[in-house]
Amino acid sequence: MEEDPVFRSAISALRSVIRRHYGWSLSSELSGDPASCRLHDDSDRVQPALTALQIALTESLISRGVLPGWRWIAVHGARRLLRIAPGW
């Protein structure tokens, strides 16, 4: 995650959206202490986190010239975030 600037930028943009609308830190969940991570047992956290990862991965692939016909997969799963953060 730290090595890919496009992926990192997408996660950074989504981090503020998740914090503002859900009240928890995406960064803490993705890179924090495994003992305090709640993604494994909290669907209210895991779904936005997975969606953020899908969006970031899609943006990273597109930046490398991979233009997937399957981009709609990430978009379909991200509809809630897309309504919150227009332009994604």
C-alpha positions as CSV (number, residue, x, y, z in Angstrom):
1,M,0.0,0.0,0.0
2,E,2.8,2.4,0.9
3,E,4.7,1.7,-2.3
4,D,1.9,2.6,-4.8
5,P,1.2,6.4,-4.9
6,V,-2.1,6.0,-6.8
7,F,-3.4,3.3,-4.4
8,R,-2.2,5.4,-1.4
9,S,-3.9,8.5,-2.8
10,A,-7.2,6.8,-3.3
11,I,-7.1,5.3,0.2
12,S,-6.2,8.8,1.6
13,A,-9.2,10.3,-0.2
14,L,-11.5,7.6,1.1
15,R,-10.1,7.8,4.6
16,S,-11.7,11.2,5.2
17,V,-15.0,10.1,3.7
18,I,-15.1,7.0,6.0
19,R,-14.1,9.1,9.0
20,R,-16.7,11.7,8.3
21,H,-19.6,9.4,7.6
22,Y,-18.9,6.3,9.7
23,G,-16.8,7.8,12.6
24,W,-13.8,5.4,12.5
25,S,-10.3,5.4,11.1
26,L,-9.7,3.3,7.9
27,S,-5.9,3.7,8.5
28,S,-6.2,2.3,12.0
29,E,-8.2,-0.7,10.8
30,L,-5.9,-1.4,7.8
31,S,-2.5,-0.9,9.5
32,G,-3.1,-0.9,13.2
33,D,-2.6,-3.5,15.9
34,P,-4.3,-6.8,14.8
35,A,-5.6,-7.2,18.4
36,S,-7.6,-4.0,18.1
37,C,-8.8,-4.4,14.5
38,R,-12.5,-4.9,14.3
39,L,-12.8,-5.7,10.6
40,H,-13.1,-9.5,11.2
41,D,-16.2,-9.2,13.3
42,D,-18.0,-5.9,12.4
43,S,-19.7,-5.9,9.0
44,D,-20.4,-2.1,9.5
45,R,-16.7,-1.7,9.2
46,V,-15.6,-4.4,6.9
47,Q,-17.9,-3.4,4.0
48,P,-16.7,0.2,3.7
49,A,-13.1,-1.0,4.2
50,L,-13.4,-3.6,1.4
51,T,-15.1,-1.1,-0.8
52,A,-12.2,1.4,-0.3
53,L,-9.7,-1.3,-1.1
54,Q,-11.6,-2.2,-4.3
55,I,-11.7,1.4,-5.4
56,A,-8.0,2.0,-4.6
57,L,-7.0,-1.2,-6.5
58,T,-9.1,-0.3,-9.5
59,E,-7.5,3.2,-9.6
60,S,-4.1,1.7,-9.3
61,L,-4.7,-0.8,-12.2
62,I,-6.1,1.9,-14.4
63,S,-3.1,4.1,-13.7
64,R,-1.0,1.2,-15.1
65,G,-3.0,1.0,-18.3
66,V,-5.2,-1.9,-17.3
67,L,-8.6,-0.8,-18.4
68,P,-10.8,-3.5,-17.0
69,G,-14.2,-4.2,-18.4
70,W,-15.0,-5.2,-14.9
71,R,-14.6,-1.7,-13.4
72,W,-18.3,-1.9,-12.6
73,I,-17.6,-4.5,-9.9
74,A,-15.8,-2.0,-7.7
75,V,-18.4,0.7,-8.6
76,H,-21.3,-1.6,-7.9
77,G,-19.9,-2.4,-4.4
78,A,-19.2,1.2,-3.8
79,R,-22.5,2.8,-4.5
80,R,-23.0,4.1,-1.0
81,L,-19.5,5.7,-0.9
82,L,-20.0,7.0,-4.4
83,R,-23.1,8.9,-3.3
84,I,-21.2,10.3,-0.4
85,A,-18.0,11.2,-2.4
86,P,-19.2,12.3,-5.9
87,G,-16.5,12.0,-8.6
88,W,-15.2,8.6,-7.5
